[in-house]
């Protein structure tokens, strides 16, 4: 049986210099110290493999004394089960994305997997190169957290036998898990809140990114407002962030018809919008204008904002993702699915009470 397990011993020192040579402990050395076969060592470190209690204790004691660890990467190269999962993500610095990334990596690590992050903010070919590198390391799956990568990345993952999870994207493909939010329900809830507050001039503040999740939010809000006979002023400006909110506020507030209620595509946009209307136009929130955001980032609860918003179910997204990756039945069948989760409205102080 092949030997995958190694450990680096301390470098030997000579006069005036330090050697950088690395010496590894093999499974055979552990077997010799424990007085068992090398296959018994491999079975001891293979989940579910048959090995007696006495043999396991002898192997573990020998491994501890020698400082021996399993090289899972080498094992994965022969078994195609590396345990590596790629997280393909953009906007790493934004509060919502970092929260989702943190929760996913925690869940993956607790399930015995290794997360490999690929940043998609650049458009110079580095994303494709990084993904090719991950595939060469036999990454088992990819989770695409970003709306930015084009379809070619999804096709590349599938062609190389990876399992694939898409979060807040709209591609339909067999053999993958798609996790989306019920944007239509959130939009209806926001419109209802504005209606009860007496607001009749509605607006939607969006970025120019055009990602599936942002556009679904926008479309849902426009449709929900139309159902009540209310038109919606839509503005899209720049990248998805704080400055986008300020820029949209400036355009909306200098227009012919000022809105009295605005649904912002994200909380960062909402924070920028709030600061813009207060600092540049002297408006009071919610007396003069009501605002709702989306994501429920930490900043939304700060005293200077106290933003009414919709909470992304980050824990549920991570749990469903890792559970699906851990299931074996849908691997053989190629089964995929669409999972739609609910975003709960978090009431704070930016919408007037009805």
MARROMI-908633 format. One record per residue (C-alpha): residue number from 1; residue in three letters; x, y, z. Coordinates in Angstrom, 3 decimals. Layout:
BEGIN
nudren,lotor,x,y,z
NUM,ALA,X,Y,Z
...
***
This chain:
BEGIN
nudren,lotor,x,y,z
1,UNK,0.000,0.000,0.000
2,UNK,1.311,3.432,-0.939
3,UNK,2.779,5.674,1.729
4,UNK,1.212,9.134,1.978
5,UNK,2.121,10.185,5.489
6,UNK,5.108,12.344,6.281
7,UNK,6.529,14.735,8.817
8,UNK,9.356,17.245,8.583
9,UNK,12.055,16.753,11.203
10,UNK,14.055,19.753,12.489
11,UNK,16.884,20.857,10.228
12,UNK,20.376,19.715,11.230
13,UNK,22.766,22.492,12.077
14,UNK,26.415,22.633,11.062
15,UNK,29.066,25.193,12.061
16,UNK,28.175,28.639,10.681
17,UNK,25.220,27.458,8.593
18,UNK,21.793,25.837,8.800
19,UNK,20.815,23.133,6.363
20,UNK,17.366,23.474,4.798
21,UNK,17.021,19.770,3.983
22,UNK,13.686,18.297,5.148
23,UNK,13.527,14.721,6.387
24,UNK,10.159,12.943,6.528
25,UNK,8.839,10.149,8.680
26,UNK,7.082,7.468,6.645
27,UNK,4.254,5.061,7.408
28,UNK,6.824,2.246,7.281
29,UNK,8.773,3.810,10.165
30,UNK,5.593,4.078,12.227
31,UNK,4.761,0.469,11.405
32,UNK,8.218,-0.694,12.498
33,UNK,8.010,1.187,15.793
34,UNK,4.500,-0.093,16.503
35,UNK,5.347,-3.653,15.422
36,UNK,2.551,-3.787,12.843
37,UNK,2.276,-3.864,9.048
38,UNK,2.301,-0.707,6.963
39,UNK,-1.252,-1.466,5.846
40,UNK,-2.328,-1.410,9.505
41,UNK,-0.954,2.135,9.760
42,UNK,-2.902,3.213,6.687
43,UNK,-6.101,1.613,8.020
44,UNK,-5.646,3.369,11.352
45,UNK,-5.696,6.761,9.633
46,UNK,-8.486,5.913,7.177
47,UNK,-11.981,6.787,8.512
48,UNK,-14.198,3.699,8.661
49,UNK,-11.407,1.211,7.955
50,UNK,-11.262,-2.002,9.985
51,UNK,-8.516,-2.148,12.617
52,UNK,-8.445,-3.639,16.100
53,UNK,-8.470,-1.402,19.164
54,UNK,-5.100,-2.727,20.299
55,UNK,-3.466,-2.112,16.914
56,UNK,-4.962,1.368,16.673
57,UNK,-3.580,2.342,20.084
58,UNK,-0.097,1.032,19.227
59,UNK,-0.081,2.897,15.909
60,UNK,-1.325,6.162,17.424
61,UNK,1.278,5.959,20.203
62,UNK,4.079,5.354,17.692
63,UNK,2.812,8.174,15.468
64,UNK,2.719,10.544,18.420
65,UNK,6.290,9.698,19.441
66,UNK,7.597,10.126,15.895
67,UNK,5.522,13.228,15.151
68,UNK,3.827,11.556,12.211
69,UNK,0.876,13.129,10.298
70,UNK,-1.194,12.063,7.327
71,UNK,-0.405,13.825,4.058
72,UNK,-3.973,14.228,2.817
73,UNK,-2.902,15.981,-0.374
74,UNK,-0.828,13.014,-1.511
75,UNK,-3.643,10.655,-0.568
76,UNK,-6.060,12.704,-2.613
77,UNK,-3.841,12.513,-5.709
78,UNK,-4.389,8.765,-5.871
79,UNK,-7.917,8.507,-4.481
80,UNK,-9.336,11.735,-6.046
81,UNK,-10.592,12.713,-2.592
82,UNK,-8.351,15.595,-1.611
83,UNK,-10.921,17.296,0.623
84,UNK,-10.099,20.628,-1.070
85,UNK,-13.027,22.963,-1.783
86,UNK,-12.510,26.150,-3.798
87,UNK,-14.317,29.306,-2.683
88,UNK,-14.591,31.521,-5.764
89,UNK,-15.427,34.968,-4.448
90,UNK,-15.317,38.698,-5.188
91,UNK,-15.565,41.752,-2.928
92,UNK,-13.715,40.025,-0.114
93,UNK,-13.518,43.213,1.927
94,UNK,-17.257,43.870,2.079
95,UNK,-18.911,43.005,5.410
96,UNK,-21.503,40.583,4.019
97,UNK,-19.019,38.689,1.839
98,UNK,-16.463,38.358,4.621
99,UNK,-19.173,37.100,6.992
100,UNK,-20.307,34.447,4.513
101,UNK,-16.710,33.464,3.769
102,UNK,-15.910,33.117,7.483
103,UNK,-18.972,30.968,8.141
104,UNK,-18.362,28.728,5.129
105,UNK,-14.695,28.146,5.982
106,UNK,-15.642,27.273,9.565
107,UNK,-18.203,24.732,8.365
108,UNK,-15.837,23.241,5.794
109,UNK,-12.987,22.908,8.282
110,UNK,-15.258,21.310,10.869
111,UNK,-16.290,18.738,8.250
112,UNK,-12.645,17.829,7.612
113,UNK,-12.276,19.780,4.355
114,UNK,-9.757,22.410,3.306
115,UNK,-10.961,25.741,1.866
116,UNK,-8.981,27.315,-0.984
117,UNK,-9.988,30.936,-1.675
118,UNK,-9.831,32.284,-5.241
119,UNK,-10.304,36.056,-5.515
120,UNK,-12.228,37.043,-8.651
121,UNK,-11.929,40.827,-8.337
122,UNK,-9.290,40.944,-11.100
123,UNK,-10.052,40.457,-14.801
124,UNK,-6.559,39.705,-16.161
125,UNK,-6.760,35.936,-16.426
126,UNK,-5.574,35.341,-12.871
127,UNK,-8.906,33.764,-11.903
128,UNK,-8.650,31.099,-14.608
129,UNK,-5.036,30.383,-13.682
130,UNK,-5.873,30.053,-9.981
131,UNK,-8.761,27.722,-10.719
132,UNK,-6.599,25.586,-13.009
133,UNK,-4.074,25.329,-10.174
134,UNK,-6.794,24.190,-7.778
135,UNK,-7.959,21.585,-10.274
136,UNK,-4.419,20.244,-10.560
137,UNK,-4.497,19.733,-6.797
138,UNK,-7.658,17.642,-7.274
139,UNK,-10.071,20.078,-5.673
140,UNK,-13.292,18.123,-5.172
141,UNK,-15.745,21.003,-5.352
142,UNK,-16.139,24.710,-5.942
143,UNK,-18.490,27.151,-4.261
144,UNK,-19.121,30.301,-6.299
145,UNK,-20.073,33.117,-3.959
146,UNK,-19.775,35.851,-6.562
147,UNK,-22.037,37.036,-9.351
148,UNK,-19.046,38.262,-11.315
149,UNK,-17.299,35.177,-12.844
150,UNK,-18.687,34.309,-16.263
151,UNK,-20.178,31.010,-17.349
152,UNK,-16.808,29.672,-18.546
153,UNK,-15.662,29.186,-14.939
154,UNK,-18.725,27.090,-14.160
155,UNK,-18.152,24.985,-17.278
156,UNK,-14.479,24.514,-16.372
157,UNK,-15.392,23.203,-12.903
158,UNK,-17.965,20.780,-14.275
159,UNK,-15.709,19.482,-17.047
160,UNK,-13.128,18.561,-14.433
161,UNK,-15.563,16.546,-12.365
162,UNK,-16.024,19.061,-9.569
163,UNK,-19.163,19.298,-7.521
164,UNK,-20.517,22.817,-7.732
165,UNK,-22.533,25.110,-5.470
166,UNK,-23.770,28.461,-6.802
167,UNK,-24.876,31.078,-4.273
168,UNK,-27.175,33.853,-5.522
169,UNK,-26.698,33.042,-9.198
170,UNK,-29.280,32.194,-11.845
171,UNK,-27.643,29.521,-14.035
172,UNK,-29.666,26.353,-14.494
173,UNK,-27.459,23.271,-14.743
174,UNK,-27.861,19.608,-13.829
175,UNK,-25.686,18.228,-11.078
176,UNK,-25.205,21.455,-9.130
177,UNK,-26.760,23.046,-6.047
178,UNK,-28.112,26.577,-6.429
179,UNK,-28.885,28.544,-3.282
180,UNK,-30.932,31.695,-3.843
181,UNK,-33.017,34.006,-1.695
182,UNK,-36.717,34.634,-2.089
183,UNK,-36.249,38.173,-3.369
184,UNK,-39.881,38.496,-4.409
185,UNK,-41.114,37.955,-0.844
186,UNK,-38.550,40.425,0.534
187,UNK,-39.614,43.003,-2.049
188,UNK,-43.284,42.593,-1.160
189,UNK,-42.461,43.025,2.529
190,UNK,-40.510,46.221,1.827
191,UNK,-43.297,47.692,-0.311
192,UNK,-45.847,46.845,2.365
193,UNK,-43.725,48.550,5.036
194,UNK,-43.423,51.694,2.906
195,UNK,-47.152,51.661,2.133
196,UNK,-48.061,51.475,5.829
197,UNK,-45.679,54.370,6.492
198,UNK,-47.668,56.485,4.014
199,UNK,-44.957,56.482,1.339
200,UNK,-46.151,56.673,-2.286
201,UNK,-43.053,57.816,-4.204
202,UNK,-40.788,54.785,-4.180
203,UNK,-37.266,54.315,-5.474
204,UNK,-34.679,51.559,-5.761
205,UNK,-30.976,52.325,-5.244
206,UNK,-28.670,49.899,-7.047
207,UNK,-25.110,49.654,-8.335
208,UNK,-24.154,49.181,-11.967
209,UNK,-22.679,45.726,-11.278
210,UNK,-25.688,43.936,-12.743
211,UNK,-25.162,40.715,-10.763
212,UNK,-28.077,38.250,-10.653
213,UNK,-28.851,38.832,-6.974
214,UNK,-28.928,42.628,-7.273
215,UNK,-31.047,42.587,-10.413
216,UNK,-33.459,40.048,-8.890
217,UNK,-33.904,42.334,-5.895
218,UNK,-34.566,45.291,-8.173
219,UNK,-37.031,43.408,-10.398
220,UNK,-38.888,42.026,-7.388
221,UNK,-39.315,45.485,-5.857
222,UNK,-40.528,47.068,-9.100
223,UNK,-43.057,44.255,-9.569
224,UNK,-44.305,44.425,-5.965
225,UNK,-44.768,48.190,-6.220
226,UNK,-46.568,47.863,-9.550
227,UNK,-49.032,45.470,-7.915
228,UNK,-50.091,48.414,-5.715
229,UNK,-50.137,50.822,-8.647
230,UNK,-46.929,52.567,-7.594
231,UNK,-44.158,53.499,-10.032
232,UNK,-40.530,53.073,-8.948
233,UNK,-37.624,55.383,-9.728
234,UNK,-34.534,53.196,-10.325
235,UNK,-30.980,54.527,-10.174
236,UNK,-27.797,52.494,-10.741
237,UNK,-24.367,53.960,-10.043
238,UNK,-20.835,52.527,-9.969
239,UNK,-19.527,49.666,-7.851
240,UNK,-21.595,48.033,-5.115
241,UNK,-20.579,49.968,-2.016
242,UNK,-20.880,53.017,0.192
243,UNK,-19.947,55.573,-2.482
244,UNK,-22.578,54.137,-4.783
245,UNK,-25.196,55.016,-2.153
246,UNK,-24.007,58.609,-1.901
247,UNK,-23.956,59.001,-5.683
248,UNK,-27.470,57.600,-6.057
249,UNK,-28.741,59.867,-3.274
250,UNK,-27.301,62.889,-5.055
251,UNK,-29.046,62.010,-8.326
252,UNK,-32.375,61.142,-6.745
253,UNK,-32.589,64.172,-4.484
254,UNK,-31.823,66.631,-7.286
255,UNK,-34.396,65.131,-9.631
256,UNK,-37.858,66.372,-10.499
257,UNK,-39.659,64.041,-8.106
258,UNK,-37.945,63.230,-4.818
259,UNK,-38.788,59.777,-3.434
260,UNK,-40.150,59.422,0.076
261,UNK,-39.018,55.772,0.393
262,UNK,-35.964,53.955,-0.974
263,UNK,-35.122,50.250,-1.026
264,UNK,-31.345,49.850,-1.313
265,UNK,-29.897,46.716,-2.929
266,UNK,-27.355,46.288,-0.099
267,UNK,-26.699,47.726,3.348
268,UNK,-23.482,49.406,2.224
269,UNK,-25.438,51.257,-0.458
270,UNK,-28.042,52.161,2.182
271,UNK,-25.401,53.543,4.570
272,UNK,-23.997,55.760,1.830
273,UNK,-27.488,56.845,0.818
274,UNK,-28.409,57.756,4.399
275,UNK,-25.282,59.844,4.901
276,UNK,-25.834,61.519,1.544
277,UNK,-29.420,62.639,2.157
278,UNK,-28.642,63.789,5.703
279,UNK,-25.364,65.604,5.086
280,UNK,-25.965,67.034,1.615
281,UNK,-29.715,67.679,1.712
282,UNK,-30.493,68.001,5.425
283,UNK,-33.210,65.370,5.368
284,UNK,-34.342,63.460,8.447
285,UNK,-34.728,59.672,8.463
286,UNK,-37.448,58.398,8.678
287,UNK,-39.448,61.644,9.038
288,UNK,-38.613,62.883,5.529
289,UNK,-37.642,59.647,3.830
290,UNK,-37.839,55.951,4.742
291,UNK,-35.006,53.565,3.849
292,UNK,-34.636,49.772,3.804
293,UNK,-31.408,47.880,3.113
294,UNK,-30.394,44.280,2.498
295,UNK,-27.805,41.951,4.143
296,UNK,-27.974,42.969,7.835
297,UNK,-24.261,43.671,8.103
298,UNK,-22.834,44.731,11.465
299,UNK,-22.816,48.416,10.486
300,UNK,-26.588,48.341,9.946
301,UNK,-27.096,48.096,13.716
302,UNK,-24.712,50.949,14.569
303,UNK,-26.284,53.925,16.308
304,UNK,-25.646,56.285,13.405
305,UNK,-27.672,54.084,11.037
306,UNK,-30.062,51.718,12.902
307,UNK,-31.115,50.515,9.477
308,UNK,-34.203,48.423,8.826
309,UNK,-32.980,45.648,6.575
310,UNK,-33.225,42.013,5.490
311,UNK,-30.874,39.494,7.079
312,UNK,-29.050,37.111,4.770
313,UNK,-29.356,33.593,6.298
314,UNK,-25.567,33.099,6.338
315,UNK,-25.555,30.170,8.778
316,UNK,-28.247,28.347,6.823
317,UNK,-26.434,28.919,3.513
318,UNK,-23.236,27.426,4.942
319,UNK,-25.044,24.494,6.566
320,UNK,-26.948,23.557,3.399
321,UNK,-23.811,23.889,1.274
322,UNK,-21.649,21.608,3.407
323,UNK,-24.479,19.109,3.899
324,UNK,-24.962,18.830,0.139
325,UNK,-21.238,18.396,-0.446
326,UNK,-21.203,15.635,2.145
327,UNK,-24.030,13.669,0.524
328,UNK,-22.933,10.814,-1.735
329,UNK,-26.165,9.945,-3.523
330,UNK,-26.263,13.059,-5.662
331,UNK,-22.662,12.451,-6.780
332,UNK,-23.474,9.226,-8.607
333,UNK,-26.823,10.394,-9.967
334,UNK,-25.712,13.855,-11.049
335,UNK,-28.650,15.224,-9.123
336,UNK,-28.776,18.950,-8.593
337,UNK,-31.300,21.188,-6.927
338,UNK,-32.481,24.727,-6.311
339,UNK,-32.793,25.790,-2.685
340,UNK,-34.651,29.038,-1.965
341,UNK,-34.090,30.549,1.472
342,UNK,-35.958,33.273,3.331
343,UNK,-34.418,36.632,4.279
344,UNK,-35.997,37.879,7.507
345,UNK,-36.804,41.569,7.865
346,UNK,-34.982,43.197,10.790
347,UNK,-36.898,46.202,12.058
348,UNK,-34.915,49.171,13.327
349,UNK,-35.528,52.903,12.928
350,UNK,-35.389,53.909,9.241
351,UNK,-39.060,53.222,8.438
352,UNK,-41.918,55.131,10.041
353,UNK,-44.426,53.098,12.028
354,UNK,-47.695,52.667,10.153
***
